[in-house]
């Protein structure tokens, strides 16, 4: 079965109500407040979910209990007054709470803007597979890249308010690892989370016709090799049309990472673009997931781009 476009959320308007949730790791209060202020500067009406600043009573790597983190996301999504749900940060914890969500109720509430990356990959996959909703792989409200990088801020702001203006993505550094042109439905995120999600209840069983979007942080080259090899061995990459690589922050010198990507992905016989400009790096462009897109990787060294065939939001 070939991947199909997912239901897109409505674009935001001035005054839109925005919930900021913490499905994963604990959130620094000062950074969250700075992020909320930035959103207020965009004429949005943001608020921190009730447990956004919690820390688990025994497990300090989690932002509150699994039940509370799930409840914040559930209540925000099912509140008709809330137009968007933005994640405060990644870290770890989404795997622990994703099955506590009432996906029937979420599906009934309809699509909304949902933004995050890193550990949030687990939720991107769940929204796609359990609700049929498109989401945004984009910067999180209480992270330094969102607070400090203007290109990151502008990519998200434009996507939220003027999605037609951000249909073509790609920093100047983007290059063809394997040249060619591909069309498919975007999906993916943090590649180690995709591998961890495989085989779990409700996980993706096919990606045929998909344009795989991947990045990661803190994974040594040999670990990236293992992650990609696992995805290859279980058939998770069978039938995909192309691969779009973002940043590999903290994964070691890129001259050691690039050969791994070339070795593991080059044999697929499909276009592969490197360093498009999303993920954990110094700039985190907003990439729509669940939409038809064209990957252009010219063999002559021309600019590599990912262009969605429809705006990220309606």
C-alpha positions in Angstrom: 0.0 0.0 0.0 1.4 3.4 -1.0 1.4 6.3 1.4 -1.3 8.8 0.9 -1.5 12.5 1.8 -2.8 13.2 5.3 -5.4 15.7 6.6 -3.8 19.1 7.0 -4.7 21.6 9.8 -5.9 25.2 9.3 -3.3 27.9 9.2 -3.1 30.2 12.2 -4.5 33.7 12.4 -3.6 36.6 14.7 -5.0 35.8 18.2 -4.9 32.0 17.7 -4.9 30.1 21.0 -1.7 27.9 21.2 -1.0 25.3 23.9 2.6 24.5 24.7 3.0 20.9 26.1 5.9 18.9 27.4 5.5 15.2 26.3 9.1 14.3 26.9 11.9 15.8 29.1 11.7 18.5 31.8 11.5 22.1 30.6 13.6 25.1 32.0 11.1 27.7 33.1 13.1 30.7 31.9 13.4 29.3 28.4 9.7 28.4 28.2 8.7 31.9 29.2 11.1 33.4 26.6 9.5 31.1 24.0 6.0 32.1 25.0 7.0 35.8 24.7 8.3 35.2 21.2 5.0 33.6 20.3 3.1 36.5 21.8 5.2 38.8 19.5 3.6 36.9 16.6 0.2 38.0 17.8 -0.6 34.5 19.1 -2.2 33.7 22.4 0.0 31.0 23.9 -0.2 29.3 27.3 1.8 26.6 29.1 -0.2 23.4 29.7 -0.8 22.7 33.4 2.0 20.2 33.7 4.5 21.7 31.2 6.9 22.6 34.0 6.6 19.4 36.0 9.4 17.0 36.7 8.7 13.4 37.5 8.8 12.7 41.2 11.4 9.8 40.8 12.6 10.0 37.2 14.3 13.4 36.7 14.6 12.9 32.9 10.8 13.1 32.5 8.6 16.2 32.5 6.0 14.9 35.0 4.2 11.6 35.1 3.3 9.7 32.0 -0.4 10.3 32.8 0.0 14.0 33.3 2.0 14.5 30.1 -0.6 12.6 28.1 -3.5 14.5 29.8 -2.0 17.8 28.8 -1.7 16.9 25.2 -5.1 15.2 25.1 -7.0 18.1 26.7 -5.3 20.7 24.5 -6.1 18.7 21.4 -9.7 18.1 22.3 -10.3 21.7 23.4 -12.1 23.5 20.5 -10.7 26.8 21.6 -7.1 25.6 21.0 -5.8 26.1 17.4 -2.3 24.6 17.8 -0.3 22.4 20.0 3.5 23.1 20.2 6.0 21.0 22.1 8.3 22.7 24.6 11.3 20.4 24.1 12.3 16.8 23.2 14.5 14.6 25.4 12.9 11.4 26.2 9.4 10.3 27.3 7.0 10.2 24.3 7.3 6.4 24.0 6.0 6.2 27.6 2.9 8.3 27.1 1.8 7.8 23.4 -0.3 4.7 24.2 -2.1 6.6 27.0 -3.7 9.0 24.5 -7.3 8.5 23.4 -6.6 8.4 19.6 -10.3 8.0 18.8 -11.1 11.3 20.6 -8.1 13.0 19.0 -9.2 11.8 15.5 -12.7 13.0 16.2 -11.4 16.5 17.2 -9.9 16.8 13.8 -6.4 18.1 12.6 -4.6 20.9 14.4 -1.2 22.4 14.1 1.3 20.2 15.9 5.0 21.1 16.0 8.1 19.4 17.4 11.0 17.2 16.6 13.6 14.9 18.3 11.7 12.6 20.7 8.5 14.1 19.3 9.0 11.8 16.3 7.1 9.2 18.2 4.0 11.5 18.2 4.5 12.5 14.6 4.2 8.9 13.6 1.2 8.3 15.9 -0.7 11.3 14.5 0.0 10.1 11.0 -0.9 6.4 11.6 -3.6 6.6 14.3 -5.3 9.8 13.4 -4.4 10.4 9.8 -3.1 14.0 10.5 -0.3 15.9 8.9 2.1 17.5 11.4 5.1 19.9 11.4 8.7 18.7 12.1 9.8 22.0 13.5 11.5 23.9 16.4 10.2 23.6 20.0 9.2 26.6 22.1 11.8 26.2 24.9 14.9 25.3 22.9 17.9 27.5 22.2 17.6 27.2 18.4 14.1 28.6 18.5 15.0 31.4 20.9 18.2 32.4 19.1 18.2 31.6 15.4 16.3 34.0 13.2 16.0 31.6 10.2 14.5 29.0 12.4 12.0 31.5 13.8 11.0 32.8 10.4 10.6 29.4 8.9 8.1 28.4 11.6 6.3 31.8 11.6 5.9 31.8 7.8 4.7 28.2 7.8 2.1 28.9 10.5 0.7 32.1 8.9 1.7 32.1 5.2 2.3 28.4 4.3 2.4 29.2 0.6 5.6 31.1 1.1 7.5 28.1 2.6 6.7 25.4 0.1 10.4 25.2 -1.1 12.9 24.2 1.6 16.7 23.9 1.6 19.7 25.8 2.9 22.6 26.6 0.6 24.7 23.8 2.2 22.2 21.1 0.9 23.9 18.8 -1.5 23.2 15.6 -3.5 24.6 12.5 -1.9 22.8 10.5 -4.6 21.5 12.8 -7.4 18.0 12.5 -8.9 14.4 13.6 -8.6 11.8 11.9 -6.5 8.2 12.5 -5.5 6.5 11.1 -2.4 4.7 11.7 0.8 7.0 13.1 3.5 7.4 11.2 6.7 10.0 10.6 9.4 12.0 12.6 11.9 14.7 11.5 14.3 16.0 8.3 12.8 16.9 6.6 16.1 13.3 7.1 17.2 12.0 5.7 13.9 14.0 2.6 14.6 12.9 2.4 18.2 9.2 2.7 17.1 9.4 -0.2 14.7 7.5 -3.2 15.8 5.6 -1.4 18.6 1.7 -1.3 18.6 0.4 0.8 15.8 3.8 1.4 14.2 4.3 1.9 10.5 4.4 -1.3 8.5 5.0 0.2 5.1 6.6 3.4 3.8 6.1 2.6 0.1 5.9 5.9 -1.8 7.3 7.9 1.1 10.0 10.6 1.1 12.0 9.8 4.2 13.0 12.8 6.3 15.8 12.0 8.8 18.2 13.6 11.3 19.6 12.8 14.7 21.8 14.0 17.6 24.4 12.4 19.8 24.7 9.1 17.8 28.2 8.0 17.0 28.7 7.0 13.3 28.8 3.3 14.2 25.4 3.7 16.0 23.9 5.5 12.9 25.2 2.6 10.9 23.3 0.2 13.2 20.1 2.3 13.2 20.0 2.5 9.4 20.9 -1.2 9.1 18.1 -2.2 11.4 15.6 -0.2 9.3 17.0 -1.8 6.1 16.9 -5.3 7.6 13.3 -5.1 8.7 12.2 -3.7 5.3 11.2 -0.3 6.7 12.8 1.5 3.7 11.4 -0.8 1.1 9.7 1.2 -1.7 10.6 4.7 -0.5 11.2 7.2 -3.2 13.9 9.4 -1.7 15.7 10.4 1.5 16.1 13.9 2.9 18.8 14.3 5.5 19.0 17.1 8.0 21.6 17.8 10.7 23.7 15.2 12.7 24.5 17.4 15.6 26.9 15.8 18.1 27.2 12.7 16.0 30.9 13.2 15.3 32.8 14.8 12.4 30.7 14.9 9.3 33.5 13.3 7.3 32.8 10.2 9.3 29.0 10.4 9.1 28.8 11.0 5.3 30.3 7.6 4.4 27.8 5.8 6.6 24.9 7.6 4.9 26.4 6.9 1.5 27.0 3.2 2.3 23.6 2.5 4.0 21.4 4.7 1.7 23.3 4.7 -1.6 22.3 1.2 -2.4 18.6 2.0 -2.4 18.9 3.4 -5.9 16.9 6.6 -5.0 17.9 10.3 -4.6 19.4 11.3 -1.3 20.0 14.9 -0.2 22.3 15.8 2.7 22.3 18.8 5.0 19.0 20.3 4.0 18.8 22.3 7.2 16.4 20.8 9.7 16.8 19.0 13.0 19.1 19.6 15.9 21.6 21.8 14.1 22.1 25.6 14.3 19.1 26.1 12.0 15.9 24.1 12.2 13.7 24.6 9.2 10.1 23.6 9.6 9.3 20.5 7.4 5.7 19.4 6.8 5.1 15.7 7.3 2.3 13.8 5.5 2.2 16.0 2.4 3.2 15.3 -1.2 6.5 16.7 -2.1 9.3 16.7 -4.7 12.9 16.2 -3.8 15.3 17.7 -6.4 19.0 16.7 -6.2 20.7 17.9 -9.3 23.7 15.9 -10.5 25.5 19.1 -11.7 25.9 20.5 -8.2 22.9 22.8 -8.4 20.7 23.8 -5.4 19.0 20.8 -3.7 15.5 21.4 -2.5 12.4 19.8 -1.1 9.2 21.4 -2.5 5.8 20.5 -1.1 3.1 20.2 -3.7 0.6 21.8 -1.4 1.0 24.3 1.5 1.7 22.8 4.9 -1.6 24.2 6.2 -4.8 25.0 4.6 
